[in-house]
Structures are given as structure tokens and as C-alpha cells.
Amino acid sequence: MIRLILRRTCAVLALIPALACAAPTIEAPATAPVGSEVAIKVAGSSNPRDFVTIVPKSKPEGGYDDYAYVDKPGVFELHAPATAGDYEIRVLGASSPYPTLARRALRLESVTATLDAPAQVAAGAELTVQWKGPNNERDYVAIGDASRKYIVYEYTRNGATLKLRAPDQPGEYEVRYILGVGDAVVGARKLTVGSVSASVSAPAQAAAGSKIAVAWKGPNNDRDFITIVKAGTPERQYGAYEYTSKGASVQLPVPDQPGEYEARYLTGQSYATLATTKVTVGKVTASLQGPSDVVGRATFTVRWQGPNNDHDYINIVPKGAHEGEYGEYAYTRNGNPAKLLAPAKAGDYELRYSTGQSNATLASAPLRITPPQQQPGLVKVTAKEALAADGAVEIILDASGSMLQKLGSQRRIDIAKQTLTKLTSSTVPAGTRFALRVFGREADSCQTDLDIPLAPLNATAASARIAALAAKNNAKTPIGASLAKVADDLRGVTGERLVILVTDGEETCGGDPAASIEALKRSGIGVRINIVGFAVDEPAIAATFRRWTDAGGGLYFDARDAAGLGNALSLAVRRSFEVVDAQGHVLAEGLAGGDPVPVSPGDHTVRLKGSKAAGQKVTIREKETTPVTF
């Protein structure tokens, strides 16, 4: 026992000559290039928390830089600092003030690199760079300027010939070889970036909410795009857009509010405007003809006149409801007259013609809902399986800058991570085919990444990936682009594909989430899309989310806080159903295993959302509960 104590406290006992232990030994090269990995062999350490470090020879005792614990004899690799000079390899004791147990001199020698690249390129163009250099771990070749060491870069480990994209702002730059340790520049070559020009042409006038063709000429560099914004909008802002890679003429929707606008050509890197042309958006009108009185839960028709732009709809809302609120609705594209289902609750309402972009009201008419003659019955649905056995679940998580805002004492992103960890650990059964997509983790970017590819759910691995997530200030919200990836993310799934989008804001990347959802539904792959709106304060945004879930065969869940998010996600993974009448009108919807839902008496069909299986015929009777099991 005495020997054990002495052995584990040698660093302290070394101060007492009578009890001193043998010092550790160091084997290492006498010289090494700056930034390289130095192999250091250490033996004889008596404490598993003793550590080895490389420091300048002049560094005071107890100081350290990059280090490794020498918990057992062996070879340890440390990154050499980036500055040439005289250094020491030191083995330091485990406890403060970290006494030096052994030392060895090390001379770090400077290194150089050479670069072969064009002397001049056009703004935003791709260039080829060949390099020769030390190729240490994390060394990289970059383009920088006087104020920024690097703007774009590629790691040298990717090959001796690299492709880099020049900045899209003209000026004087350098191609640089930069060490991964200390970011020291050890080679440079001048690069002049020349200016580029572009032009755009579009109709001088367009009706609000319509689509127009915008023709362009320009460099067509990676991610360059055409957008329409209000006249006078500051540089680097954009609205709906299309990439120039789509063709020399692109179709864009103009805003549905009248006014003066501009079509602009923007560069893909810095969103600089290369060209612009004016577009005057003219006012559009609409009218409605429908009944003045309707019995609650009855179906009826409304004739309409209006622009019939994408996603315009006829809507029923309580009298005096705020702009953007909606209840029962029908898209104008589905025909004229529109077929609607009256609300169950009696009272004064309005019919509205609402635009698909901003939910603006173009026309309205009063509507009185009277009590139905029969009382509703109830439908209670249960499912033998909480999730389809041959299906899959994909979570799409918003990690954009708005998720850094706090709810109480916690950031939204931290609440979301805790809730998702619980969901994957205890709610979704182990082995369920699962995928996680995350967007918004790069500043000023519309990046969307498949963080967990489709595979049987491993709770431990999923928790680790979720714990590593981080939101990013100024990151954008590419909802449409993320939804467009679902078909590929869940390729090979034969059963229901359940997608749950968790977001606290609206689309900010010019995408069209509604179109992405409709494309998924048209593909016939059996997808159901639920949306969890987390701390969404604007009714118009929540209303838009509800319409998206209607189109996606899913449900919208409103989560105001941490508890609400947990409850919403636990409900969102359950199977949902809808009750439809003989004409196909949806009379009610709910969750399997949840509360019974009221339904008008009659012969109807109950079907699981997102399922290809046929529904079950039921006869609903007044004041009776009808059970349905799938």
C-alpha cells in the first residue's frame, strides 16, 4: 500500500530528496517543421494525469500549450506551433503549479509553400490552384485580402490540385497557403479579380400575385439568382427567387401587394446586385357570391371571381377576424364554384377571397351559421401500431438565428435539442427507421443537411448527434428546399413517411414550401407532413403552416414553451385520421388514441392520413360514439 501511494504521488514527493522517484523520459526529434505533428515518446510517468506539451523555451514553469495526457507509456503526437524558434518538450505534473518532470529541447524550423494559380480571373469565377507544401493536418489553400486572412478555402488533404471560387467583388486578393496550426501564411500569390456585368429584362407592368418571365444575361456563377423586391430595398436583400442555373429566362411570382418593384440579378456569394429593372405591380380585385345563411357542418358552394394566382383561396373566418386568419377553406385552383364546409359553431362569419402569398383579403361577404338540426355524434379512433411498421419518421429541425432567442431562461435551440433527445430516447420506438435533417447552421446561408441518414433508430447515436447541434446567427430558413429533399431522404421506404417540421419562423430563402409539399403528395409515395410551430407569434404565419399541413395530409401543432414543444412532438409522431363524407369533404380530423371528435350524423368514411390503405365505412348517429380500429 505504501508503494502504491508513493508511486501515484511522485510528482509531489520529488520535492523531498529522500523520497524522490525516477523522472519520466522523453524521446523526440531535435528539430521539426513548424505546424507539423511531432511524435513524442514518453515513459516513466507515475500519474495518469501527467501531461506532455510543447512550449517556447522561455515560457515560465507551469505554462503549457497543446498537450496530451501520458496515462501510459507510448508515442504521443502534438501539433508544433506555427512560429520558428527554440522550444521545449515538457512533461508536467498533474497538479498545479504543474512542475516540470522532464524536458527536451526542440528546434522548430520555418516552412514555405508554392502556389500556381491564374494572376487574374473574373469575379465569382472558379479557378484551379496547384500547390506544394507541408500538407499538415488542417492546412488549407485560401483566397484572402488585406482585411480577411481567408474568404474561401479548401483543405490541402483534398489533393494537390484544388478548385476555388473567386470572390464576387472586384479587387486585389491573394491565393494563400495557410497552416492549420496558428493560421500562419507560408506561401502567397497575387490574384486580381476583375469586374463582371449583367442585365435583366421583365415586363414593365404585372398584375399583383401573377408570374412573369425575367430574362437575364450575366456571369451565371454558382448560386447567382434573380429576385423581385420592393423598389428601394437595401442591397443584399431578396424576395422570391430562381437560380440563374435554371435557364436564361426564369419564372417568378410578383408580390401580391400593388406598388413599385424591381427585378434584380444578385451574385451567389455576397448577394451584390449586378443589374436591375423596374416592374410596376398593379392592383387586382375579386368578388364572391354565396349564401347568406348556412347550417353548421353543412357543405355549400361559393362562386368567385379573382386573379386565381397560386395558392389563392376562399376562406371562412369569424366576423372581424384579423387579416391572415383562416378556418375552413378551398383553393381557387380547385374549381369555381368553390366547395366549403360550414363551421360547427353558430354565429356571424365572413367569406373571404384571400391571396396565397400575404393572405390579403381581396373580397368579403357576410355569412351566418345557424345551429344544425341534429346533434353531432363522436368518432373515437385507435390504431394497433403507434407508427406504421413499414414506415419511417423524419424530423426537419430549424436551427436558424431566430432559434437563439430565449424562452424564459433557455434558448429555443436548447429546448428543441432537449425535447428531440427525449423523443428519440423514449417516444419513438428503437429500431424505427429514422432520419434527421437540419437547416440554418451557416451564417447568411440557405444550407440544409441530412444529419442522420435514414436507418433504424439508435437512441444513443441520435442523442449524440442532437447534442452537437448549434444554431447560427444570421442563418436563413430554407423550408421549401428542405421539404424538397424528403423524397430522397426517405427513398426505399414502402410504408408511410411521416415528416415533422419543427420551426419558429417563415421561409426566408425564396423557396416555395407549399409547392414542395404538393410535389411530394403528387408523387404518390405516401407522405404525411406535420408542422410544429415553436413560439410562433404571428397568426398569419401559423395560418400558413396550417394550410401547408392540410396539403401535406398532416396536422399543425402550436407549441408556446418547452412543455408545449414536448407535448406537440409526442402528438406529432402519432397516427392521425380524418372523417370524410360521400363527396370527399373532410368533416373532422384527429389523432389515433386521442379524444373522440364530433362528426355530423350520416354515412361517412374514416381513413388514416398518409396511408395508402382504404378507409373504413361508418354510420355516425346523433349523440353516439362510434369506435374505429385500424
C-alpha positions in Angstrom: 0.0 0.0 0.0 2.9 2.4 0.8 4.5 1.7 -2.5 1.2 2.4 -4.3 0.8 5.8 -2.6 4.4 6.7 -3.3 4.1 5.8 -7.0 1.0 7.9 -7.6 2.4 10.9 -5.8 5.9 11.0 -7.2 5.3 14.5 -8.7 4.9 15.8 -5.1 7.5 13.5 -3.4 10.1 14.6 -6.0 10.3 17.7 -3.9 11.7 15.6 -1.0 15.0 14.1 -2.0 14.8 11.1 0.3 11.5 10.0 -1.3 12.2 11.1 -4.9 11.1 8.9 -7.8 12.7 8.4 -11.1 11.9 11.2 -13.6 10.0 10.4 -16.8 11.9 10.1 -20.0 11.3 11.8 -23.4 12.3 10.6 -26.8 11.7 13.1 -29.7 13.4 14.6 -32.7 15.7 17.5 -32.1 14.1 19.5 -34.9 10.7 19.7 -36.7 8.9 21.9 -39.2 6.5 24.5 -37.8 2.9 23.3 -37.8 3.8 19.7 -38.2 2.9 16.8 -35.9 5.7 15.9 -33.6 5.9 12.2 -32.4 7.0 12.2 -28.7 7.7 9.0 -26.8 7.2 9.3 -23.0 7.9 6.6 -20.4 8.2 6.5 -16.7 5.3 8.8 -15.7 3.8 8.0 -12.3 0.4 9.7 -12.6 -2.2 9.1 -15.2 -2.9 12.9 -15.4 0.7 14.0 -16.0 0.8 15.5 -19.5 3.3 16.4 -22.2 3.3 19.8 -24.0 5.4 21.9 -26.4 6.2 25.4 -25.3 8.7 28.2 -26.1 12.0 27.7 -24.3 11.4 31.0 -22.4 7.9 30.0 -21.2 7.7 30.2 -17.4 7.4 27.0 -15.4 3.9 25.5 -15.2 2.9 27.0 -18.6 1.6 24.8 -21.4 0.0 24.9 -24.8 -1.3 22.0 -26.9 -0.9 18.9 -24.7 -1.7 15.2 -24.3 -2.1 13.1 -21.1 0.7 10.5 -20.7 -1.6 8.0 -18.8 0.5 5.1 -20.1 3.9 4.8 -21.9 3.7 5.4 -25.6 4.1 7.7 -28.5 2.0 10.9 -28.4 1.6 13.3 -31.3 1.4 17.1 -30.7 1.0 19.9 -33.2 4.1 22.1 -33.3 3.5 25.8 -33.0 3.4 27.9 -36.2 6.4 30.2 -35.3 10.0 29.1 -35.8 12.4 29.2 -32.8 13.7 27.3 -29.8 11.1 25.3 -27.8 11.0 22.6 -25.2 9.0 19.4 -24.9 8.0 19.2 -21.2 6.3 16.5 -19.2 4.4 18.4 -16.5 3.0 17.1 -13.2 -0.7 16.6 -12.8 -1.4 19.2 -10.1 -0.9 22.9 -10.0 1.6 24.5 -10.3 2.3 21.7 -12.8 6.0 21.1 -12.0 8.3 20.1 -14.9 9.1 16.4 -14.5 11.2 16.1 -17.7 12.2 18.3 -20.6 13.9 18.1 -24.0 15.0 20.8 -26.4 13.2 21.1 -29.8 14.1 23.5 -32.6 11.2 24.4 -34.9 12.2 25.4 -38.4 10.2 27.6 -40.8 8.5 26.1 -43.9 7.4 27.5 -47.2 4.8 26.6 -49.8 4.5 27.5 -53.5 1.3 28.1 -55.4 0.4 28.0 -59.1 -2.8 29.9 -60.0 -4.0 32.4 -62.6 -3.0 36.0 -62.0 -6.4 37.3 -63.0 -10.0 36.0 -63.1 -13.5 37.3 -63.4 -15.5 38.0 -60.2 -17.1 34.8 -59.0 -15.3 32.6 -61.4 -13.9 29.2 -60.5 -10.1 28.9 -60.6 -7.7 26.0 -60.3 -4.8 26.1 -57.8 -1.9 23.8 -57.6 0.2 23.8 -54.5 3.4 22.3 -53.0 3.8 22.5 -49.2 4.0 20.6 -45.9 0.4 19.3 -46.2 -0.1 19.1 -42.4 -3.4 18.1 -41.0 -5.9 21.0 -41.4 -3.5 23.0 -43.7 -5.6 24.8 -46.4 -5.3 26.9 -49.5 -7.4 30.1 -49.4 -8.3 33.3 -51.2 -8.0 36.4 -48.9 -7.4 40.1 -48.9 -5.9 42.8 -46.7 -8.7 42.6 -44.1 -9.5 38.9 -44.2 -7.0 36.1 -44.0 -9.4 33.8 -45.9 -12.7 34.3 -47.7 -13.0 30.8 -49.3 -10.7 27.8 -48.8 -10.1 24.1 -49.4 -8.1 21.7 -47.3 -4.8 20.5 -48.8 -5.8 17.0 -47.9 -8.3 17.1 -50.7 -5.5 17.0 -53.3 -2.5 18.8 -54.8 -4.9 20.5 -57.3 -7.8 22.4 -55.8 -10.8 24.3 -57.1 -11.6 27.7 -55.5 -14.3 30.2 -56.4 -13.0 33.8 -56.6 -14.9 36.5 -54.6 -17.7 38.2 -56.5 -16.4 41.7 -55.6 -13.6 43.0 -57.9 -10.3 43.9 -56.3 -6.8 42.8 -55.3 -6.6 39.5 -53.4 -4.1 36.7 -52.7 -4.1 33.0 -53.1 -2.6 31.7 -49.8 -1.2 28.5 -48.3 -2.2 28.6 -44.6 -1.0 26.3 -41.9 -3.8 24.6 -39.9 -1.9 25.5 -36.7 -1.9 29.2 -35.9 -3.3 30.1 -39.4 0.1 31.2 -40.4 0.5 32.2 -44.1 3.6 30.4 -45.6 3.0 31.0 -49.2 1.1 33.6 -51.3 0.4 34.6 -54.9 -1.3 37.8 -56.0 -4.8 37.5 -57.6 -6.7 40.3 -59.4 -10.4 39.8 -59.6 -12.0 41.7 -62.4 -15.5 43.1 -62.6 -18.4 41.4 -64.3 -21.7 42.8 -65.7 -25.2 41.6 -66.1 -28.6 42.7 -67.4 -32.2 41.8 -66.7 -35.4 42.4 -68.6 -39.0 41.9 -67.5 -42.5 43.2 -68.2 -42.9 46.8 -67.1 -46.2 46.0 -65.6 -47.7 42.9 -64.0 -50.8 42.1 -62.0 -50.4 41.5 -58.3 -49.6 37.9 -57.4 -49.1 36.8 -61.1 -46.0 35.1 -62.5 -43.7 36.9 -65.0 -40.8 35.8 -67.1 -37.5 37.5 -66.3 -34.7 37.2 -68.9 -31.1 37.8 -67.9 -27.5 38.0 -69.2 -24.6 37.7 -66.8 -21.8 35.5 -65.5 -24.1 32.7 -64.3 -21.7 31.8 -61.5 -22.6 29.2 -58.9 -25.8 30.3 -56.9 -26.3 33.6 -58.8 -30.0 34.3 -58.8 -32.8 36.5 -60.0 -35.2 38.0 -57.4 -38.1 40.6 -57.2 -38.1 43.1 -54.4 -39.8 46.4 -53.5 -38.2 49.4 -55.1 -35.6 50.9 -52.8 -35.0 47.7 -50.9 -31.4 47.8 -49.5 -28.7 45.8 -51.2 -28.3 42.1 -50.4 -31.9 41.6 -49.6 -34.2 39.4 -51.7 -37.7 38.0 -52.1 -38.9 35.1 -54.2 -36.0 34.0 -56.4 -34.8 31.5 -59.0 -31.2 30.5 -59.7 -29.7 31.6 -63.0 -28.7 27.9 -63.5 -32.4 27.3 -64.2 -32.1 29.0 -67.6 -31.7 32.3 -69.4 -35.3 33.1 -68.6 -36.9 32.3 -65.2 -40.5 32.4 -64.0 -41.0 34.4 -60.8 -44.2 35.4 -58.8 -44.6 39.1 -58.3 -45.7 40.2 -54.9 -49.5 40.3 -54.3 -49.4 43.9 -53.0 -49.6 46.7 -55.6 -46.6 49.0 -55.9 -43.2 49.7 -57.4 -40.8 46.8 -57.5 -37.5 45.7 -59.1 -36.3 42.5 -60.7 -32.6 42.1 -59.8 -29.6 39.9 -60.7 -27.8 39.0 -57.5 -24.4 37.3 -57.1 -24.4 34.0 -55.2 -21.6 34.8 -52.7 -22.3 38.3 -51.4 -25.7 39.0 -52.9 -24.3 42.0 -54.7 -26.7 43.5 -57.3 -25.3 43.4 -60.8 -28.4 44.5 -62.7 -31.9 45.7 -62.1 -35.1 46.7 -64.0 -38.4 48.2 -62.8 -41.7 46.4 -62.5 -45.0 48.1 -61.6 -47.4 45.8 -59.9 -51.0 46.7 -60.4 -54.0 46.1 -58.2 -56.3 43.1 -58.7 -59.8 42.7 -57.5 -62.2 39.8 -56.6 -65.8 39.2 -55.8 -67.8 36.5 -54.0 -71.4 35.1 -54.4 -72.5 32.7 -51.7 -75.4 32.0 -49.4 -76.1 34.4 -46.5 -77.1 31.6 -44.1 -75.8 28.1 -43.8 -76.4 25.3 -41.3 -73.4 24.3 -39.2 -71.3 21.5 -40.7 -73.2 21.6 -44.0 -71.5 21.7 -47.3 -72.2 24.6 -49.7 -70.7 26.4 -52.7 -69.4 29.9 -53.4 -68.9 31.4 -56.8 -65.9 33.7 -57.1 -64.1 36.0 -59.5 -60.5 36.9 -59.0 -56.9 36.5 -60.2 -56.7 32.8 -59.3 -53.0 33.1 -58.5 -51.0 30.3 -56.9 -52.5 29.3 -53.5 -55.3 31.9 -53.6 -58.2 30.5 -51.5 -61.8 31.1 -50.4 -61.9 31.3 -46.6 -64.4 31.2 -43.8 -63.5 33.3 -40.7 -65.3 34.7 -37.7 -66.6 38.2 -38.4 -63.9 40.8 -37.8 -61.1 38.3 -37.8 -57.6 39.6 -38.3 -56.0 39.5 -41.8 -54.4 36.2 -42.3 -56.6 34.1 -40.0 -58.4 31.2 -41.6 -60.8 28.4 -40.9 -62.4 26.2 -43.4 -61.1 27.0 -46.9 -60.8 25.8 -50.5 -58.2 26.8 -53.1 -59.5 28.7 -56.1 -57.5 26.4 -58.4 -59.8 23.5 -57.3 -62.7 25.0 -59.3 -65.5 27.5 -59.5 -67.7 27.4 -57.5 -65.6 26.5 -54.5 -66.9 23.8 -52.2 -66.8 24.6 -48.5 -67.8 23.0 -45.2 -69.5 25.3 -42.7 -68.1 25.7 -39.2 -69.8 23.7 -36.5 -70.2 26.7 -34.1 -73.2 29.0 -34.9 -72.6 32.8 -35.2 -71.6 35.6 -37.6 -68.8 34.8 -40.1 -67.2 36.2 -43.3 -66.4 34.7 -46.6 -63.1 36.0 -47.9 -61.1 35.8 -51.1 -57.5 35.6 -49.7 -54.3 35.8 -51.7 -51.8 33.0 -51.5 -48.7 35.0 -50.7 -49.6 37.5 -48.0 -53.2 36.3 -47.1 -54.5 39.7 -48.1 -58.3 39.9 -48.4 -59.5 40.9 -51.9 -63.2 40.5 -51.3 -65.5 39.5 -48.4 -69.2 38.7 -47.9 -71.2 38.2 -44.6 -72.2 34.6 -43.6 -74.5 33.5 -40.8 -74.0 30.0 -39.4 -77.1 28.5 -37.8 -77.2 25.5 -35.5 -77.7 22.1 -37.1 -81.0 20.3 -36.6 -79.2 17.2 -35.4 -76.6 17.0 -32.6 -73.3 15.5 -33.7 -72.0 12.0 -32.9 -68.5 11.1 -31.9 -65.8 9.1 -33.6 -63.0 7.5 -31.5 -60.1 6.0 -33.4 -57.4 3.7 -32.2 -54.5 2.1 -34.0 -52.8 -1.2 -33.2 -49.4 0.4 -34.1 -48.4 3.9 -32.9 -46.3 4.1 -36.1 -46.6 2.2 -39.3 -44.3 -0.8 -39.1 -43.0 -0.4 -42.6 -42.8 3.4 -42.4 -40.3 5.9 -41.4 -40.0 9.2 -39.4 -38.0 12.2 -40.5 -37.5 15.3 -38.3 -36.7 18.6 -40.0 -35.3 21.0 -37.5 -34.9 24.7 -37.8 -31.5 25.8 -36.4 -31.5 29.3 -37.9 -30.6 32.5 -36.0 -34.1 33.0 -34.5 -33.7 29.8 -32.6 -31.0 31.6 -30.5 -33.8 33.7 -28.9 -34.6 32.8 -25.3 -37.9 31.4 -23.9 -37.5 32.1 -20.2 -34.0 31.2 -19.2 -33.3 28.9 -22.1 -32.6 29.4 -25.8 -35.1 27.9 -28.2 -32.5 25.7 -29.8 -31.5 24.2 -26.4 -35.2 23.5 -25.6 -35.6 21.9 -29.0 -32.5 19.7 -28.5 -33.7 18.5 -25.1 -37.1 17.7 -26.5 -35.7 15.9 -29.5 -33.4 13.8 -27.3 -36.4 12.7 -25.2 -38.4 12.0 -28.3 -35.7 9.7 -29.8 -34.9 8.1 -26.4 -38.4 7.2 -25.2 -41.2 8.2 -27.6 -40.1 6.8 -31.0 -39.6 3.0 -30.6 -36.0 1.8 -31.0 -35.4 0.4 -34.5 -37.9 2.7 -36.2 -36.5 3.9 -39.5 -35.5 7.5 -38.6 -33.8 10.5 -40.3 -32.9 14.0 -39.1 -32.4 17.0 -41.4 -31.2 20.3 -40.0 -31.1 23.7 -41.7 -29.8 27.1 -40.7 -26.4 26.4 -39.3 -24.3 28.6 -41.6 -24.4 32.4 -41.4 -26.1 34.1 -44.4 -26.7 30.7 -45.9 -29.7 28.5 -47.1 -27.8 25.3 -46.3 -29.8 22.2 -45.4 -28.1 19.0 -44.2 -29.1 15.4 -43.6 -27.5 15.0 -40.2 -28.8 11.5 -39.5 -29.4 9.5 -42.7 -32.3 7.0 -42.8 -31.5 4.0 -40.6 -33.1 2.1 -37.7 -33.2 4.5 -34.7 -30.3 4.2 -32.4 -31.2 6.4 -29.4 -27.6 6.7 -28.1 -26.2 7.8 -31.5 -29.1 10.1 -32.2 -28.7 11.8 -28.8 -25.0 12.4 -29.6 -25.8 14.0 -32.9 -28.6 16.2 -31.4 -26.3 17.3 -28.6 -23.8 18.6 -31.2 -26.3 20.8 -32.9 -25.8 24.6 -32.8 -27.9 27.4 -34.2 -26.2 30.2 -36.1 -26.8 34.0 -36.1 -28.0 35.3 -39.5 -28.6 31.9 -40.8 -31.7 31.6 -43.1 -34.7 29.4 -43.2 -34.9 27.1 -46.3 -38.1 25.3 -45.5 -39.0 24.7 -49.1 -35.6 23.3 -50.0 -35.6 21.0 -47.0 -39.0 19.6 -47.8 -37.9 19.1 -51.4 -35.2 16.7 -50.1 -37.7 14.4 -48.3 -38.3 12.0 -51.2 -34.5 11.3 -51.5 -34.1 11.2 -47.7 -36.7 8.5 -47.3 -36.0 6.7 -50.5 -36.8 3.0 -50.2 -39.5 3.2 -47.5 -42.5 1.3 -48.6 -44.9 2.4 -45.8 -46.0 5.8 -44.5 -43.4 8.5 -44.5 -44.0 10.8 -41.5 -42.3 14.2 -41.7 -42.3 16.5 -38.7 -41.0 20.1 -39.4 -40.1 22.0 -36.2 -39.7 25.7 -36.9 -40.2 29.1 -35.3 -40.4 31.2 -38.5 -41.3 31.6 -42.1 -39.4 30.7 -45.3 -36.6 33.2 -45.9 -34.7 31.6 -48.8 -37.2 32.3 -51.5 -38.4 28.7 -51.6 -42.0 27.6 -52.1 -42.8 25.1 -49.3 -46.4 24.7 -50.5 -45.1 23.6 -53.9 -42.6 21.2 -52.3 -45.4 19.6 -50.3 -47.7 19.3 -53.3 -44.9 17.7 -55.3 -44.5 15.1 -52.6 -48.2 14.4 -52.5 -48.4 14.1 -56.3 -45.5 11.6 -56.2 -47.8 9.1 -54.5 -45.1 8.0 -52.0 -47.4 8.0 -49.0 -46.1 11.0 -47.1 -47.7 12.9 -44.2 -46.3 16.2 -43.1 -46.9 17.6 -39.6 -45.6 21.0 -38.6 -44.8 22.1 -35.0 -44.7 25.9 -34.8 -42.4 26.8 -31.9 -43.1 30.2 -30.3 -44.8 31.4 -33.5 -46.3 34.8 -32.5 -47.8 35.9 -35.9 -51.2 34.5 -36.7 -50.6 34.8 -40.4 -47.5 32.5 -40.2 -49.4 30.0 -38.1 -52.3 30.1 -40.7 -49.8 29.4 -43.5 -48.4 26.5 -41.6 -51.9 25.0 -41.1 -52.6 25.3 -44.9 -49.3 23.5 -45.6 -50.2 20.7 -43.3 -53.6 20.4 -44.9 -51.9 20.0 -48.2 -49.5 17.5 -46.7 -52.1 15.3 -45.1 -51.0 16.2 -41.6 -51.7 18.4 -38.7 -50.4 21.7 -37.2 -49.3 21.8 -33.6 -48.7 25.1 -31.8 -46.0 25.0 -29.1 -45.6 28.1 -26.9 -43.0 26.9 -24.5 -40.8 23.9 -23.5 -43.7 21.9 -22.1 -45.8 22.7 -25.2 -43.0 21.6 -27.5 -42.6 18.3 -25.7 -46.4 17.7 -25.9 -46.6 18.7 -29.6 -43.8 16.4 -30.7 -45.2 13.4 -28.7 -48.5 14.0 -30.5 -47.0 14.7 -33.9 -45.5 11.2 -34.1 -48.8 9.5 -33.6 -51.0 8.4 -36.4 -53.7 10.8 -37.5 -57.1 10.3 -39.2 -59.8 12.2 -41.0 -63.5 11.7 -41.5 -64.9 12.4 -45.0 -68.4 12.5 -46.4 -69.6 10.9 -49.6 -68.5 14.0 -51.6 -65.0 13.8 -50.1 -65.3 16.8 -47.8 -63.3 16.5 -44.7 -65.7 16.7 -41.7 -63.3 16.1 -38.9 -59.7 15.1 -38.1 -57.8 13.9 -35.0 -55.2 11.6 -33.6 -55.5 7.8 -33.1 -55.7 7.1 -29.4 -56.7 10.7 -28.7 -60.0 12.3 -27.7 -63.2 11.5 -29.7 -64.0 14.1 -32.4 -67.5 15.4 -33.1 -68.9 14.5 -36.6 -72.3 15.3 -38.2 -74.6 12.2 -38.4 -74.6 10.3 -41.6 -72.7 7.7 -43.6 -69.0 8.6 -43.8 -65.5 7.2 -44.2 -62.7 7.2 -41.7 -59.2 6.9 -43.1 -55.6 7.2 -41.7 -53.7 10.2 -43.1 -50.7 9.3 -45.2 -51.8 5.7 -45.5 -52.5 4.0 -48.9 -54.9 1.6 -47.2 -58.6 2.1 -47.8 -60.7 3.8 -45.1 -63.5 2.2 -43.1 -67.2 3.0 -43.7 -69.0 4.2 -40.6 -72.5 5.3 -39.8 -72.5 8.2 -37.3 -75.6 8.6 -35.1 -76.6 11.6 -33.1 -75.0 11.7 -29.6 -73.4 8.3 -30.0 -69.7 7.3 -30.0 -68.6 5.2 -32.9 -65.3 3.3 -32.3 -62.9 2.6 -35.2 -59.8 0.5 -35.0 -57.0 0.2 -37.6 
